[in-house]
Amino acid sequence: MASESDIHLYTTQTPNGIKISITLEELGLPYKVTKISFQENTQKEPWFLEINPNGRIPALTDKFTDGKPIRVFESGSIMQYLVDRYDGEHRISYPKGSREDVEVTSWVFFLNAGVGPMQGQANHFGRYCPEKIEYGINRYRNETRRLYGVLDKHLSDAGTEYLVGNKCTIADIAHWGWISAAGWAGVEIEEFPTLKKWEDRMWARPATKKGANVPEPYRMKELLADKAAMEKHAAQGQAWVQGGMKDDAEKLKARSAQK
């Protein structure tokens, strides 16, 4: 099956980006990688918008079953595409229609609708906002902590090594990049001991380590241990986040003026 693929991943070093490279490594699939530079606004270039009209990473192209190219965007959709097409042995999934399969889908949606957006906003208000808005910081940081509590309780009550049974699935992979960056959002992972053990278990997997280092070395753990490096990285991030917001606003204003 792997020989039939022609996978090209467009990504950068973010929790959503490494979801896909880890998934590909777990499945043992060959793939090409193009790094998308936020600093250079590569994700807004016309060629990339042909792959993902939303101008976000990750995105993926492949040769579909009919032999023609296909584009896939949105991280949850990409993960589902990869297991549906390439995980016939159910390495990181369960048989379609099984109870476990339904449970995996629930946790993937929990991440995509909850942990990711809430923690992303915690990152924004805590690291990238040019002014400290305590309401925003507290709102999203506390909601992230609440969601972590849901995960911690589930793992503790279930008594399993992973979110669904004792097998790593795309539900675990989807969460790992975000949970491993808890400190960047101002959340102490030690508050959630069962979740912390799960995060360590995921990090011990060879595919997690290999996939996390795509398209460049994974630095989050060492970054969180160095306050000065964190502040420098946050300042750099703030510059491109604010620049991107300004650019988007100007484009919307110009578009409205043309109507």
N, C-alpha and C positions, 0 to 999 in steps of 0.2 A: 504493500500500500504506500509506504513512504516514497518509493521510487516514482510514483505517479504524481507526486506533489511538485509544485514549482513556486514555493512560498517565498514571498518577499515582505519582510516586516519593516514598517516605517515607525520609528519609535524614538524615545529619549529616556533619560534616567529619572523616571517618576514611578510612584506606586502603580498607576494604571499601565504604564509602559512595560514594566517588568513582569506583570501578570502574564503577558503573552509569551515573552521569551522563556519564562519558567515553564509554562504549559508546553511549549515546543520542545524544551529539553526533557521534560518528563515523558513525552511521547516519542522521543528519539527521532524527531523529524529533521531533515536537512532544511536550512532556510538561509536566505540572504538578508542582510540588514542595511538599511539606510538610516543614519542618524539625522533626526530633525532638530534643527537649532532654533530654540525659542528666541535667543538673542538676535538672530538674523531674520526672525519672522518667516522661517522656511515654511511653516505650517499654513501660511497665508498665500503662498505662491500658487499661481494658476494650475501648475502641473499636479501639486498635491491636492488642491481642491477637487480635481477630477477623481481622486481616490477617496477623499473624505470631504464632502461638501461643507461639513461643519468646521473644518480647519482645526482639528484636534488630533492628538495622538492617543492611542496607537491606531494604526490602520494596516491593512494587509491585502496583498493581492496573491492570487493563486491561479493555477490552471484548473478549471472546473471539470466536472465529470463529462461534459460535452466537448472537452478539449479547448474551450474558449476561456479567456481570462475572466476572473471574477474579482470584484473588490468587496472587502468586508470591513466595516468600521463599527465603532463602539466596542469597548473591551469585553463586555459580557457577551455580545453577539459573536465576537471573534472566538472567544473560548468555546462557546457552544458549537460554532461551526467546526472547530478543530476536533472536538471529541465526537461529534456526530459523524464526521467524515473519516477520521483517522484512528479513533480509539475503539476498534472492533473487539479488542481484547479486554476492554474496560480497565485499563491501567489506572486512569484517574476519573473514572465515571462508573455508573451502574447501568445495568440493562434498561433500555427505554421502557417507561411505564411501570417500573418497579417502585415500591414504596421509597426506597433509598434515592432513586432518581428524582422523584418528586421533592424529597427533602433537600437534595443538593440544589435544585432550582430555587427553592425558597431562600436558602442561605445566599445564593448568588444575587438574588434580587434584594435581599437584606443589605448586602454590601453596596450594590449599585444605587439603591434608593436611600440608604441610611448612612452607613459608616463613611463611605467615600465623600458624598456631598457635605456631611456635617464636619468631618475632619478637614476637608478641603477649606471650608469656611473658617474653621479654627486656625488653620495655617495662615489664611489670608489676613484675618484681623489681628492675629498674634505676631505675624512675621512681615507681612508685605504692605499693610495699610500704613500710609504716611503719618497718620495720627492715631494715637491710642484711644480706641472707643471701647471702654470697659464693658458696656452692655453687649456689644458684638462679641468680644473676647469671651465673656462669661457664658453667653447664650450658646455658642457653638462648642466651646470647650466642655461645658457641662453636659451637653447633649452627646458629645463624643464619649464622655465617660459613662453616660447611661447606656449607650449601645455596647461599649466594652463590657459593662456589667451583664448585659443580656448574654453575650458570648461566653463570659466566664462562668455564669450560672449554668448555661446549657452544657458546656463541656464537663463541669463538675457533676451535674445531675446525671448526664448520660454515662459518665465513666469511661468514655472512649478516647482513643488517642487523637482522633480527628473529628471534624464537625459532624460528619455522617459516618458512623462506624469506625473501624480501625484501619481505614484506607484513606490516604490523601486523595482528594478530588479537586475539581476546579473551584469548589466552594472554599477550600482552604487556600489554594493558590491566589484566588481573588482577594482574600483578606490579608495575606501575609505582608505585602508591601506597605500597606497602611498601618497595620499593628506594629511592625518593626520600626516605624517612624513615629510612634506614640509621643516620644519626647519632643519632637519637632512641633507638635500641636500643643505642647504644654501638659500632656497627660503622663502620669507616672504609671508605667506598666506594672510596677511592683504592687500596686493596689489590687491587681487582678492576678493572683498567683497561679490559678489553673490556666488562664490565658497565656501567662508568661511561659509556663512549661510547654504549652502548645507552640508558641513562637520559637522557642529554643529547638523543639522537635523539628519544626519546619526548616529552620536554618541549618540543621544537621544533614538535611537531604542534599546529596550532590547536585541534583538538578536545580534546586533552589539557589545554591551558591553560583552555579554556572550561569543560570538564567538571569540572576540579579546583576551580573557583571556585563550586561548588554544594554546599550551599545558602548558603555564605558564602565570603568570600575565602580562598584557599589561602595559608597563612602559614608552612608548614613550612620552606621554604628560608631565609627571613629569620629564622625562629626559631632554626634551627641555627647561625646566625651571631652570635647574641646570647646569651651564657651566662646573664646575669641574667634575660632573658626566658624562657629555657628552664627555669630553676629556678622561676620564678613559675608558669609554665604547668604544670609537673610537680606543684607543690604544689596547684594548683587541681584537677588531675586526680586526685591522690591522695585528695582530700576526697570527690569524688563516687564514685570506685571503692570506697573503704572504706565509704562510706554505702550504696552499692548492695549490697555484700556483706552488710552488717549487716541490711539490709531483707530480703534474700532468706533469710537464716538465720532471722530471726524468723517469716517466713511459713511456712517449712518446719516450724519448731517448733510453730507454731499448728495447722498441718494435721495433724501427727502426734498432737497432743493430742486432736484431734477424732475420731480413729479408735478 
